[in-house]
Each structure stands twice: as C-alpha cells, then as structure tokens.
C-alpha cells in the first residue's frame, strides 16, 4: 500500500518506529508509556476495528420487527428504530389516550428463571410487565456485551504474555556446591553428590548400629535395679554412688557409660577374689535360709549363699527339711540344696494337704549335708528359720463416730484368739483392748467407747494360735468432731437511727 503522505515533500521522513508515546499508560488497550507511535496507532486502530465490528448493525437479525421498509444501516438508525418501537409499545409520542392499545405490551408475562428475583417481603417473583421484561433483557444484553469487551481485552493481554513466555529463552540453573567436612574431601562439590554420599554413609551407620528403636530396646536390657545394687568391688556403697554414674539412662552414651563403670566394678571384684580367694573345703560352704508364706496355703523357701566347687548332696534325695507349726503339726520335704541355691523363685511347697496349721507361725529346719567325692570331705550346716505368719492378719474395718470407734473383720477359717487393741496416735500407749476367740468362717465385731472427739487413734489385731502370736500392723482412725454447743450468753443492741 502506498503511504498517503508519500508525495508530501514538506514532511520530514522519520519512521514512526523511532517516535515514542510520552503520555500516561492506557491499560484498557494495553498501551504503556514508552511504546512507539507505530504500536500506539496499531493498538488504537485494532480497538477501533473491534468497536466497529461490535456496532455493525448489518449483522443483526431484525426479522422479529416485521419491517416493511429497509433495515437500518448504521447504529443511529438502529437505535432510532428501537426508540420508535418502544414508544409504540408504551402508547406514547403521537398516539392519544383514546387510540392507545390495550393488552400487550401492557401485560404480565412469565419470565425466564435467570430473571427471577425476590420482592421486599422475600417472595420469589416469576412474572413481569412485558415492557419491564424487555428493558431488563436490554440491560442484561448490554452487561453481557461489556463483559465480552473485558474478556476480549483480557484475552489480548494473555495472548501477549503467553507469546512472550513462549519466545523467552529456556531458564538455566546452576547447581550450587557445598564443601563437606567428613563425608567427602573438603572441596566444593555439587549438592546432589554430597547428599547421595551422606545417604549412603547414613544407611551404613544404621546397618551397623541398628534403628533408634533397636538402640532403645538394647538400653532397656540394663539389669533391673542396677543403680541401687551393691558395689561388687572394694569400697562398698551402691552402683549409683559411683562417681559419673548416669541415672536415669536417656541414651546410648549413658548406657555405655554405666556399662563401663559396671565392668570396672566387676574387674575390681574379680581382682579382689583373685587376691583373697578362695576358701576351700567346708570353709567354702556358707548357707542362709529364709521363707515367705503366700496365702492361702503356699510356702516359698529360699536358700542363698555359696558352696565350694565339687560338693554335692550326701543323700541323693537332698536335704530333709521339717516344717512345723506352733500346735505341734509338722511336715517333712526333701530339697536339693545345690540345685536350688540362690534360686530367685525359691522352692514352692503346697501345705493344703499337710497337718501344718497355716494360720500359725512356722518353723523351718534342715540339717544340710554336703560331700566332695574327690577329697572325701563332708560338711554339715544346720539351718533354721522362724516364719512369722502375717498372712493370718484379718482385714480390719473401722467405723469412727463422735466418741466411739467400731471395728469388724472376717475370720475365713481356722480357730484363733483375736485381741483387738486401741492405742494413742503415737502407737505407744495402750488405751483399751477386746479379746475374742473365733472359729471361721465368722465375723468378729466390737467397739471402743468413751473416746474424745476429733482425736486420732490407732487400732491393731493380735492373732494367737496355740503359743504363737502374730502382731498385725496398725490401722489409723480419727473420731468425728462433736456438735456445736448453743450460745450461753446472748445480748442484743438495737440502734435507733
């Protein structure tokens, strides 16, 4: 195309690409200060063409108007046509009231759901006057056209941005480097190489040490009560009193710390044994006897101490122990002493089918005989233990009131004499006692009266079977406070105001 000013000799032929726009930014056409005049003219022309396309009435379908003449060719003629039609529908302009049309367009019609609305009372309105409906449709069409303009402008803007992104060169990224201290040589190294090596060495470490849960499980294998156990080596005290002992143990370092202290203590004990060891023959035999009673009829015997190497039972059946009560009943039982020495579970004996009265105190006796076939040495140890049977103590229930403490307990079985004693709060002064002989099953009850109110006392039971008496522990009780006394002197003063 030939420029229209090509023959204008008086113009300075400067390219419009060399002249820039110095005005303000115009966002609606994406025009920025500094754009060339070529861009400005192009964008303005583009917007103008778009507007002309939008107001081109020749593309509209006007068949619904039933026009008998020519259709409007421009926007002005189209708007005038709309005005004429609306005026005709409204019965205005050149029409007179006598010639105004009745019925539609002055009528009510159903409207599309998208035009529904609510009146001031919250009722949904689904009908409108035809003229109002047409006006609402026109306004809605204008809104849609405005929205289309905005969408078109946005699409143009997006197109420019997308084109810029597509034409932009691909970004480049330089992998950062770090200088490791131990996993690799201390030189700048790419991060992913250091991370790969770190993961490899971490997996190797976990494979060697185990998972954290495995380490915690191993820490929990520490001997129960180790901190309060006596020191084996010279010096005495408990393991927890050794300088540097960690208690409680929180981690592997604490556990290893205590482990080494324990090993050192064991080494000191072994050295002491080596230096002072070892008694031979019968000097190497030292035994102790103890027992506990577990209701209702179970006796558990413990034999502790040491036996020199090479010694065994003189009798293949073991040592015969005699268990006797205070009423003359007794029972004998063989125990293999070397086999059950220092057995934490002890030797369990069921007394339910024996003549032994399990409600009394028990005496356990045995003459232990051990021999060494190699040296023909024979050692005898007489063991005896008196078991005070607190299992016979009844469960005491106390019921204190203002000046009285009532008591009751159940005798399950057996025959015994029960002495219920009342002491002061210190448990040193006997105030009163009640004696009752009972054979179970039965309930023994009674009370202590004439006591002070709001005063603490202690009550206990003595259980006597034959010549053996078991003293049961104290149970505290406090009498209730007395009632408030009425006033003895009351005076009233009435003030006159």
C-alpha positions in Angstrom: 0.0 0.0 0.0 1.3 3.4 -0.9 1.5 5.9 2.1 -1.0 8.7 1.7 1.7 11.3 2.5 4.3 9.9 0.1 4.1 13.0 -2.1 4.2 15.5 0.7 7.7 16.9 0.1 7.4 19.3 3.1 7.3 16.3 5.7 10.4 15.0 7.5 10.6 11.3 6.6 11.2 9.9 10.2 10.0 6.4 10.8 7.1 6.1 13.3 9.1 3.3 15.0 11.6 5.9 16.2 8.9 8.1 17.9 7.7 7.0 21.4 4.5 7.7 23.3 5.1 10.0 26.3 1.6 10.1 27.6 0.2 8.1 30.6 -0.4 4.3 30.4 -3.7 3.3 28.9 -4.5 -0.2 30.5 -7.7 -0.9 28.5 -5.7 -1.2 25.3 -2.5 -2.4 26.9 -0.7 0.8 25.9 2.4 1.8 28.0 4.4 5.0 28.2 7.5 4.5 26.0 5.7 2.4 23.3 6.5 3.5 19.7 4.0 5.6 17.7 3.6 2.6 15.4 2.4 0.5 18.4 0.1 3.3 19.5 -1.5 3.7 16.1 -1.8 -0.1 15.7 -3.5 -0.7 19.0 -5.9 2.3 18.5 -6.7 1.0 15.1 -7.3 -2.5 16.4 -9.6 -1.3 19.1 -11.5 0.9 16.6 -12.0 -2.0 14.3 -13.2 -4.1 17.2 -15.7 -1.4 18.2 -16.9 -1.1 14.6 -17.4 -4.8 14.4 -19.5 -4.7 17.6 -21.7 -1.8 16.4 -22.2 -3.2 12.9 -26.0 -3.5 12.8 -26.0 -5.2 9.4 -25.1 -8.4 11.2 -28.2 -8.2 13.4 -31.3 -10.3 12.8 -34.3 -7.9 12.8 -36.9 -10.2 11.4 -38.9 -10.0 14.6 -39.7 -6.3 13.9 -41.6 -7.3 10.7 -40.1 -4.3 8.9 -41.8 -3.3 5.6 -39.1 -0.9 4.6 -35.3 -1.0 4.5 -33.4 -2.2 7.6 -31.2 0.3 9.4 -27.7 0.5 8.0 -25.9 2.2 11.0 -26.1 2.3 14.8 -28.0 5.6 14.8 -30.8 4.3 12.6 -30.9 1.1 14.7 -31.3 3.0 17.9 -34.0 5.2 16.4 -35.8 2.1 15.3 -35.7 0.7 18.9 -36.9 4.1 20.3 -39.8 4.1 17.8 -40.8 0.5 18.7 -40.6 1.2 22.5 -42.7 4.4 22.1 -45.3 2.5 20.1 -45.4 -0.2 22.8 -45.7 2.4 25.6 -48.6 4.2 23.8 -46.8 7.5 23.8 -45.5 10.0 21.3 -48.0 10.6 18.5 -50.7 8.3 20.0 -53.5 9.7 22.0 -55.1 8.0 25.1 -58.1 7.2 23.1 -56.1 5.4 20.5 -53.7 3.7 22.9 -53.6 0.0 22.6 -54.9 -2.3 25.4 -53.4 -5.6 26.5 -49.9 -6.4 25.5 -47.4 -4.8 25.6 -49.2 -3.6 28.8 -49.5 -7.1 30.1 -47.9 -9.5 32.6 -45.7 -12.3 31.2 -43.7 -15.2 32.6 -40.0 -14.5 32.7 -37.0 -16.8 32.3 -35.6 -18.3 35.6 -32.4 -16.3 35.3 -34.6 -13.1 35.8 -36.4 -14.3 38.9 -35.9 -12.0 41.9 -37.3 -11.5 45.4 -39.5 -8.6 46.5 -39.3 -6.7 49.7 -41.2 -9.4 51.5 -38.9 -12.2 50.4 -41.3 -13.6 47.8 -39.8 -15.0 44.6 -41.2 -13.1 41.6 -41.6 -15.1 38.3 -43.6 -12.6 36.2 -43.0 -9.1 34.9 -44.7 -6.4 32.8 -43.7 -7.0 29.2 -42.1 -3.6 28.8 -40.2 -4.1 32.1 -39.1 -7.5 30.8 -37.9 -6.1 27.5 -36.0 -3.3 29.4 -34.4 -5.9 31.7 -33.4 -8.0 28.7 -31.8 -5.0 27.1 -29.9 -4.1 30.2 -28.7 -7.7 30.5 -27.6 -7.7 26.9 -25.6 -4.5 27.5 -24.0 -6.1 30.5 -23.0 -9.1 28.5 -21.6 -7.0 25.8 -19.5 -5.1 28.3 -18.3 -8.4 29.8 -17.4 -9.6 26.4 -15.3 -6.5 25.8 -13.5 -7.1 29.1 -12.9 -10.7 28.2 -11.6 -9.8 24.8 -9.2 -7.3 26.3 -8.1 -9.9 28.8 -7.5 -12.5 26.1 -5.4 -10.0 24.1 -3.4 -9.3 27.2 -3.0 -13.0 27.9 -2.0 -13.7 24.3 0.7 -11.1 24.5 2.0 -12.6 27.8 1.8 -16.2 26.5 3.6 -15.2 23.4 6.3 -13.6 25.4 6.7 -16.7 27.6 6.9 -18.9 24.5 9.5 -16.8 22.9 11.6 -16.4 26.1 14.7 -18.5 26.2 14.7 -21.6 28.4 15.9 -20.8 32.0 19.3 -22.1 33.1 20.1 -23.4 36.6 23.4 -23.7 38.1 23.6 -26.5 40.7 25.0 -25.0 44.0 28.1 -26.5 45.6 29.0 -27.1 49.3 32.2 -28.0 50.9 31.8 -31.2 53.0 33.8 -31.8 56.2 33.9 -35.6 56.5 31.7 -37.5 54.1 33.8 -36.4 51.1 37.1 -34.5 50.5 36.8 -30.9 51.7 36.5 -29.3 48.3 33.5 -27.6 46.7 31.1 -30.4 45.5 27.7 -30.3 43.9 24.9 -30.7 46.4 23.4 -33.9 45.0 26.7 -35.7 45.1 27.1 -34.7 48.8 23.5 -35.8 49.6 24.0 -39.2 47.8 27.2 -39.9 49.8 25.6 -38.7 53.0 22.6 -41.1 52.5 25.0 -43.9 51.7 27.0 -43.4 54.8 23.9 -43.0 56.9 22.5 -46.3 55.7 25.8 -48.0 56.5 25.7 -46.4 60.0 22.1 -47.6 60.7 23.1 -51.1 59.4 25.9 -51.2 62.0 24.1 -49.6 65.0 20.5 -50.6 64.3 17.5 -48.4 64.2 16.9 -46.0 67.1 14.1 -48.3 68.4 16.7 -51.1 68.5 19.1 -49.0 70.4 16.4 -48.0 73.0 15.5 -51.7 73.3 19.1 -52.5 74.0 19.4 -49.8 76.6 16.4 -51.3 78.4 18.3 -54.5 78.9 20.2 -53.0 81.8 19.9 -55.1 84.9 16.8 -54.2 86.9 17.7 -52.1 90.0 21.4 -51.9 88.9 21.7 -48.3 90.3 20.7 -49.5 93.8 22.6 -52.8 93.7 25.7 -53.0 95.9 29.1 -52.4 94.5 31.0 -55.7 94.0 34.5 -54.3 94.3 36.1 -52.9 97.4 34.8 -49.6 98.8 31.1 -50.5 99.3 28.1 -48.4 98.5 25.7 -48.8 95.6 26.4 -48.7 91.9 24.5 -45.4 91.6 27.0 -43.8 94.1 30.0 -44.5 91.8 31.2 -41.0 90.5 30.0 -40.4 87.0 27.0 -42.8 87.2 24.2 -41.8 84.9 20.7 -42.1 86.3 18.3 -42.2 84.7 19.7 -43.6 81.4 18.4 -41.5 78.5 20.6 -42.5 75.6 23.3 -44.9 74.3 26.1 -42.7 75.7 24.6 -43.0 79.2 24.2 -46.8 78.8 27.8 -47.3 77.7 29.0 -45.0 80.5 27.2 -47.2 83.1 28.3 -50.3 81.3 32.0 -49.4 81.6 31.6 -48.4 85.3 29.9 -51.8 85.9 32.7 -53.7 84.0 35.3 -51.8 86.1 33.5 -52.7 89.3 33.3 -56.3 88.2 37.1 -56.3 87.4 37.8 -54.8 90.8 35.7 -57.6 92.4 37.4 -60.3 90.4 40.9 -58.9 91.3 39.8 -58.9 95.0 38.7 -62.5 94.6 41.9 -63.4 93.0 43.9 -61.8 95.7 41.9 -63.3 98.6 40.4 -66.4 97.1 39.4 -68.8 97.9 38.2 -70.7 100.8 38.4 -74.5 100.3 36.6 -77.4 101.7 33.9 -76.6 104.3 35.2 -73.0 104.5 33.7 -72.5 101.1 30.2 -73.5 102.2 28.0 -70.7 103.6 24.3 -71.1 103.5 21.3 -68.9 104.6 17.6 -69.9 104.9 14.5 -67.7 104.6 10.9 -68.2 103.7 7.6 -66.4 102.9 4.1 -67.5 103.2 1.7 -66.9 100.3 -2.0 -67.3 101.2 -3.9 -69.5 101.3 -1.5 -72.5 101.6 1.7 -71.8 99.7 5.1 -71.7 101.3 8.1 -70.5 99.4 11.6 -71.4 100.8 14.8 -69.6 99.7 18.4 -71.0 100.2 21.2 -68.5 99.5 24.9 -68.4 99.9 27.8 -70.3 98.4 29.0 -73.9 98.0 32.7 -74.7 97.2 33.3 -76.4 93.9 33.0 -80.2 94.0 30.5 -80.5 96.8 27.1 -82.2 96.4 24.3 -83.7 98.5 25.3 -86.5 100.8 21.8 -88.0 100.3 20.8 -88.4 96.7 17.3 -87.2 97.7 18.7 -84.0 99.0 18.3 -82.4 102.5 15.3 -83.3 104.6 13.6 -80.1 105.9 10.9 -80.1 108.7 8.1 -77.6 108.6 6.2 -77.3 111.9 3.5 -75.1 113.4 3.0 -73.9 117.0 0.3 -76.5 117.6 2.5 -79.5 117.0 1.7 -80.2 113.4 4.7 -80.9 111.1 5.6 -81.9 107.6 8.9 -83.0 106.0 10.1 -82.2 102.5 13.4 -83.1 100.6 15.2 -80.1 98.9 18.2 -80.4 96.5 20.2 -77.6 98.1 23.0 -77.2 95.4 20.4 -77.2 92.6 18.2 -74.6 94.3 21.0 -72.4 95.7 20.3 -68.7 95.0 17.2 -69.7 93.1 15.2 -66.4 92.7 11.9 -68.3 92.5 12.7 -70.4 95.6 11.3 -73.8 96.4 7.4 -73.8 96.4 5.6 -76.2 98.9 1.9 -76.7 99.0 0.7 -77.1 102.6 -3.0 -77.5 101.9 -2.9 -81.4 102.4 -0.4 -81.4 105.3 -1.0 -81.4 109.1 0.6 -77.9 109.3 -1.8 -75.2 110.5 -1.3 -72.3 108.1 -2.8 -69.8 110.5 0.1 -70.1 112.9 3.8 -69.1 112.8 6.0 -71.8 111.1 9.5 -73.1 112.0 11.6 -74.4 109.1 14.6 -76.6 110.0 17.1 -78.6 108.0 20.5 -80.3 108.6 22.3 -79.8 105.3 24.9 -82.4 104.5 27.3 -81.9 101.5 30.3 -84.0 100.5 33.2 -83.9 98.0 33.8 -87.3 96.4 37.3 -86.2 95.3 38.6 -85.1 98.7 36.2 -87.2 100.8 35.3 -84.0 102.7 31.9 -83.8 104.3 30.3 -80.6 105.5 27.2 -80.1 107.6 25.2 -76.9 108.0 22.2 -76.7 110.4 19.6 -74.2 109.0 16.6 -72.9 110.9 14.1 -70.1 110.2 11.1 -68.8 112.1 8.4 -67.5 109.8 6.0 -65.0 111.4 2.8 -65.7 109.5 1.3 -62.2 108.9 -1.0 -63.8 106.3 -3.3 -64.7 109.2 -3.9 -61.0 109.9 -7.6 -60.2 109.1 -8.7 -57.2 107.1 -9.8 -54.7 109.7 -12.7 -52.3 109.0 -13.1 -49.3 111.4 -16.2 -47.1 111.8 -15.4 -44.0 113.9 -18.2 -41.7 115.3 -18.1 -38.7 117.8 -16.8 -40.7 120.8 -16.7 -44.3 119.5 -14.6 -46.4 117.1 -16.4 -49.5 115.9 -14.4 -52.4 114.3 -15.2 -55.6 112.4 -13.3 -58.3 110.4 -13.9 -61.7 108.9 -12.3 -64.9 110.1 -12.1 -67.1 106.9 -11.0 -70.4 108.5 -9.3 -72.0 111.5 -9.5 -71.3 115.2 -7.6 -68.5 116.9 -7.8 -65.9 119.6 -8.1 -62.3 118.4 -7.1 -59.4 120.6 -8.1 -56.0 119.2 -6.1 -53.2 120.8 -6.7 -49.4 120.8 -3.6 -47.2 121.1 -3.0 -43.5 121.1 -1.9 -41.8 117.8 1.8 -42.4 118.6 1.1 -46.1 118.9 3.0 -46.3 122.2 0.2 -46.2 124.9 -2.4 -49.0 125.1 -5.8 -47.4 125.9 -8.1 -50.5 125.7 -8.4 -54.0 124.2 -11.0 -56.6 123.5 -10.3 -60.4 123.3 -12.4 -62.7 121.2 -11.9 -66.5 120.4 -13.4 -67.3 117.0 -13.6 -70.2 114.5 -14.0 -69.4 110.9 -15.9 -68.7 108.9 -17.4 -65.9 111.1 -17.4 -62.1 111.5 -15.9 -60.6 114.7 -17.1 -57.1 115.6 -17.0 -54.7 118.6 -16.2 -51.1 119.5 -14.3 -48.8 121.8 -16.4 -46.1 123.6 -15.9 -43.0 125.8 -13.3 -41.6 123.5 -12.5 -38.0 122.8 -14.0 -36.4 119.7 -11.8 -35.2 116.8 -8.9 -37.3 118.2 -6.6 -39.7 116.1 -6.1 -43.2 117.4 -4.5 -46.5 116.1 -6.1 -50.0 116.2 -4.4 -53.4 115.7 -5.1 -57.1 116.0 -3.1 -59.8 117.7 -3.8 -63.3 116.3 -2.9 -66.1 118.8 -2.8 -69.8 117.6 -1.5 -72.1 120.3 1.6 -70.5 121.8 2.3 -68.4 118.7 1.1 -64.8 118.4 1.2 -62.7 115.3 1.1 -58.9 115.7 -0.7 -57.3 112.8 0.1 -53.7 111.6 -1.8 -50.6 113.0 -4.8 -49.1 111.2 -5.3 -45.4 112.0 -8.8 -43.9 112.8 -10.0 -40.5 114.0 -13.2 -39.8 116.0 -15.6 -37.4 114.5 -16.0 -33.8 115.8 -18.8 -33.1 118.4 -21.8 -30.9 117.7 -21.7 -27.2 118.1 -22.9 -26.0 121.6 -25.7 -23.4 121.7 -24.6 -19.9 123.0 -25.0 -19.4 126.7 -25.0 -15.6 126.8 -26.7 -13.5 124.2 -27.2 -9.8 124.3 -28.8 -7.6 121.6 -28.3 -3.9 121.0 -30.9 -2.1 119.0 -29.7 1.2 117.5 -32.3 3.8 116.7 -31.4 5.8 113.6 
